[in-house]
Amino acid sequence: MFSNQETVKDPQELDLAVGGQAVIEGVMMRSPTALATAVRTPDGRIVVRKKAFKSVFKKLPWLNIPILRGGIHLIESLSLGIGALMFSADQAVEEDKPIDDSKKTFGETASMYGTIVLAFAISLLLFGYLPLKLTEWTGVESRGWFNIVDGGIRIVIFVIYLKLISMMKDMSRVFEYHGAEHMSIHAFEKGCKLTVEETRPFPQLHPRCGTSFLFFVMMIAMLVFTIFFERPHNIQDYLLRMSVVPLIGGLAYEAIKLSGKFKNSSIIKPLIFPGLMLQKITTSKPDDQQLEVGLAALRAVLTPEADGFEEKTYYEMQDES
């Protein structure tokens, strides 16, 4: 078991502003002041990279405008997530990898970003263009029904996609670490000690999850398209629909924030239920070793550092007792 002697910040002090994501054989966690990625290395140790973090909203407070901030937050999160994935890929698959060797060649970096661009393009085709074409083939003509059918097909494709990738061995491991991330955050939000024993009883589902966010995106898109858009007939119509995606993402961001804040409300519970059910696909119960990794990342971002701290990489010390 890992020691938990560090002083961590109080949940109320941080206003529960802690989140993260699963990475390859690890978890990335972020607080308002720090970012940490913990990875289980091939030799069984946990390597942690911690960086000082200051959100763009702290640097430019005027950007923290409801709805507008959703798109900016998404871009910031994607950027941080890519960096965490690159670090985890280095540490999780190579024996005797120097823990401070974070530099990648230009070719490796270009390859990584090329893969991300390709994945983004495929997602546009799979969740944007394909549902529209399938809806056209149904012969639905009215604006309302066209957009409802389009949205329903998009959700079905999304669920099938999640189910298929969950069957991949590597992704099933990531989904277990996803569960570890959620369970660790639950323990923090409840003020429990950040140990495996205290964390194990919590569920792997969490209302402030990216899976739930994507479900809100699809539901809000269906509503916005139904109210404001006719059935698309040409490329200009498709592009016009795409132009409001940032607005839809901003609305979904506000929805996910509210759902996390009022998750116990009888009004909110039915709204977050579908997203939680989708998380049954994208999260799995982690084992104790995976929970240890999630907790290591969480403790790292909650542990105060001296003034001027920028970055450090270290192995999590084990409690031999």
URNORSUL-V790419 format. One record per residue. RES is the residue in three letters. OMEGA is omega in whole degrees, 0 to 359 (* if undefined). D_FIRST is the distance of its C-alpha to the first C-alpha in Angstrom with 1 decimal. Layout:
# URNORSUL-V790419
RES/OMEGA/D_FIRST ; RES/OMEGA/D_FIRST
This chain:
# URNORSUL-V790419
MET/181/0.0 ; PHE/180/3.8 ; SER/182/6.6 ; ASN/185/9.3 ; GLN/183/12.3 ; GLU/174/14.5 ; THR/180/17.7 ; VAL/182/18.1 ; LYS/182/21.5 ; ASP/180/22.7 ; PRO/181/23.3 ; GLN/178/26.9 ; GLU/181/27.4 ; LEU/182/26.4 ; ASP/179/28.4 ; LEU/184/25.6 ; ALA/177/26.5 ; VAL/179/23.2 ; GLY/181/23.2 ; GLY/177/22.2 ; GLN/174/22.5 ; ALA/175/20.9 ; VAL/182/21.6 ; ILE/181/21.5 ; GLU/180/17.9 ; GLY/183/16.7 ; VAL/171/17.5 ; MET/177/19.8 ; MET/180/19.8 ; ARG/172/22.8 ; SER/178/23.8 ; PRO/184/27.3 ; THR/185/26.5 ; ALA/178/23.9 ; LEU/181/22.9 ; ALA/175/19.6 ; THR/178/18.8 ; ALA/185/15.4 ; VAL/174/15.8 ; ARG/182/14.0 ; THR/181/16.3 ; PRO/180/18.0 ; ASP/173/16.3 ; GLY/179/12.8 ; ARG/176/11.8 ; ILE/177/11.8 ; VAL/183/15.1 ; VAL/171/16.1 ; ARG/181/19.7 ; LYS/179/20.7 ; LYS/170/24.4 ; ALA/183/26.5 ; PHE/174/28.1 ; LYS/183/31.3 ; SER/176/32.7 ; VAL/180/36.3 ; PHE/174/37.0 ; LYS/180/36.2 ; LYS/181/38.4 ; LEU/186/41.1 ; PRO/183/40.9 ; TRP/177/44.1 ; LEU/185/42.3 ; ASN/181/40.3 ; ILE/179/42.9 ; PRO/182/42.1 ; ILE/178/42.4 ; LEU/185/43.1 ; ARG/181/39.5 ; GLY/179/38.1 ; GLY/180/39.4 ; ILE/178/38.4 ; HIS/180/34.8 ; LEU/179/34.7 ; ILE/179/36.0 ; GLU/181/33.6 ; SER/178/30.6 ; LEU/180/31.9 ; SER/179/32.2 ; LEU/181/28.7 ; GLY/178/27.4 ; ILE/178/29.4 ; GLY/179/28.0 ; ALA/178/24.4 ; LEU/179/25.4 ; MET/178/27.1 ; PHE/182/24.1 ; SER/179/21.8 ; ALA/178/24.5 ; ASP/189/24.8 ; GLN/188/21.1 ; ALA/188/20.3 ; VAL/184/23.3 ; GLU/175/24.1 ; GLU/175/22.9 ; ASP/178/22.8 ; LYS/176/23.5 ; PRO/186/24.0 ; ILE/180/21.6 ; ASP/180/24.6 ; ASP/184/27.0 ; SER/182/27.5 ; LYS/177/31.2 ; LYS/178/32.7 ; THR/179/36.3 ; PHE/180/38.9 ; GLY/179/39.2 ; GLU/179/35.5 ; THR/179/35.5 ; ALA/179/38.8 ; SER/180/37.5 ; MET/181/34.5 ; TYR/175/36.7 ; GLY/178/39.4 ; THR/180/37.0 ; ILE/178/36.2 ; VAL/179/39.9 ; LEU/179/40.6 ; ALA/179/37.9 ; PHE/180/39.5 ; ALA/179/42.9 ; ILE/180/42.0 ; SER/177/40.4 ; LEU/179/43.7 ; LEU/186/45.6 ; LEU/185/43.4 ; PHE/179/42.8 ; GLY/186/46.0 ; TYR/184/48.9 ; LEU/178/48.3 ; PRO/179/48.2 ; LEU/180/51.4 ; LYS/179/53.2 ; LEU/178/52.1 ; THR/176/53.4 ; GLU/182/56.6 ; TRP/178/57.1 ; THR/180/56.9 ; GLY/178/60.1 ; VAL/185/58.9 ; GLU/186/61.2 ; SER/182/60.6 ; ARG/184/58.3 ; GLY/183/56.2 ; TRP/179/55.6 ; PHE/183/55.1 ; ASN/176/52.2 ; ILE/178/50.7 ; VAL/178/50.9 ; ASP/180/49.6 ; GLY/179/46.5 ; GLY/178/46.0 ; ILE/180/46.1 ; ARG/179/43.7 ; ILE/179/41.1 ; VAL/178/41.7 ; ILE/180/41.3 ; PHE/180/38.1 ; VAL/179/36.6 ; ILE/179/37.9 ; TYR/179/36.4 ; LEU/181/32.9 ; LYS/181/33.2 ; LEU/182/34.3 ; ILE/178/31.6 ; SER/179/28.9 ; MET/178/30.2 ; MET/185/29.4 ; LYS/182/26.4 ; ASP/181/25.2 ; MET/178/25.8 ; SER/175/24.0 ; ARG/178/20.8 ; VAL/181/21.6 ; PHE/174/22.3 ; GLU/176/18.9 ; TYR/175/17.4 ; HIS/176/20.2 ; GLY/178/18.8 ; ALA/178/15.4 ; GLU/181/17.3 ; HIS/182/19.4 ; MET/178/16.8 ; SER/180/14.9 ; ILE/176/18.4 ; HIS/181/19.3 ; ALA/178/16.6 ; PHE/182/17.8 ; GLU/179/21.4 ; LYS/178/20.9 ; GLY/180/19.5 ; CYS/172/16.2 ; LYS/183/13.1 ; LEU/178/11.2 ; THR/179/8.0 ; VAL/182/7.8 ; GLU/181/9.6 ; GLU/184/12.2 ; THR/186/12.7 ; ARG/184/13.2 ; PRO/186/16.7 ; PHE/180/18.2 ; PRO/178/20.6 ; GLN/179/20.5 ; LEU/180/23.9 ; HIS/183/24.9 ; PRO/181/28.5 ; ARG/183/28.1 ; CYS/177/27.2 ; GLY/177/29.3 ; THR/177/30.3 ; SER/177/31.8 ; PHE/180/33.4 ; LEU/177/35.2 ; PHE/176/36.4 ; PHE/178/37.9 ; VAL/183/39.5 ; MET/180/41.2 ; MET/179/42.4 ; ILE/177/43.7 ; ALA/179/45.3 ; MET/181/47.1 ; LEU/182/48.4 ; VAL/181/49.5 ; PHE/181/51.2 ; THR/183/53.0 ; ILE/193/54.4 ; PHE/188/55.3 ; PHE/171/55.9 ; GLU/174/58.5 ; ARG/181/57.8 ; PRO/181/57.4 ; HIS/183/60.4 ; ASN/184/59.9 ; ILE/179/57.5 ; GLN/178/58.3 ; ASP/178/57.1 ; TYR/181/53.8 ; LEU/179/53.3 ; LEU/177/54.2 ; ARG/181/51.5 ; MET/184/49.0 ; SER/181/50.0 ; VAL/179/48.6 ; VAL/176/45.1 ; PRO/177/43.8 ; LEU/179/45.3 ; ILE/177/43.6 ; GLY/178/40.2 ; GLY/177/40.8 ; LEU/179/41.6 ; ALA/178/38.6 ; TYR/179/36.4 ; GLU/179/38.0 ; ALA/182/37.5 ; ILE/177/33.8 ; LYS/180/33.4 ; LEU/181/35.4 ; SER/177/33.6 ; GLY/183/30.3 ; LYS/184/32.0 ; PHE/186/33.9 ; LYS/181/31.7 ; ASN/179/32.6 ; SER/180/36.3 ; SER/178/38.5 ; ILE/184/40.3 ; ILE/185/37.4 ; LYS/179/35.5 ; PRO/182/38.1 ; LEU/182/38.0 ; ILE/183/34.3 ; PHE/180/34.2 ; PRO/179/35.4 ; GLY/177/32.8 ; LEU/178/30.0 ; MET/176/31.5 ; LEU/179/31.5 ; GLN/174/27.8 ; LYS/176/27.5 ; ILE/188/28.5 ; THR/175/26.6 ; THR/174/23.2 ; SER/177/21.3 ; LYS/179/18.3 ; PRO/172/15.3 ; ASP/185/12.8 ; ASP/181/9.0 ; GLN/178/8.9 ; GLN/176/11.7 ; LEU/179/10.4 ; GLU/180/7.6 ; VAL/178/10.9 ; GLY/180/12.9 ; LEU/178/10.9 ; ALA/178/10.9 ; ALA/181/14.6 ; LEU/178/15.3 ; ARG/182/13.9 ; ALA/183/16.0 ; VAL/180/19.1 ; LEU/181/18.8 ; THR/180/18.4 ; PRO/177/22.0 ; GLU/178/23.5 ; ALA/177/26.7 ; ASP/179/30.0 ; GLY/179/31.0 ; PHE/179/27.5 ; GLU/185/28.0 ; GLU/171/25.2 ; LYS/177/22.4 ; THR/186/20.2 ; TYR/172/17.2 ; TYR/177/14.0 ; GLU/181/10.8 ; MET/180/9.6 ; GLN/175/6.4 ; ASP/186/5.6 ; GLU/183/7.4 ; SER/*/8.1
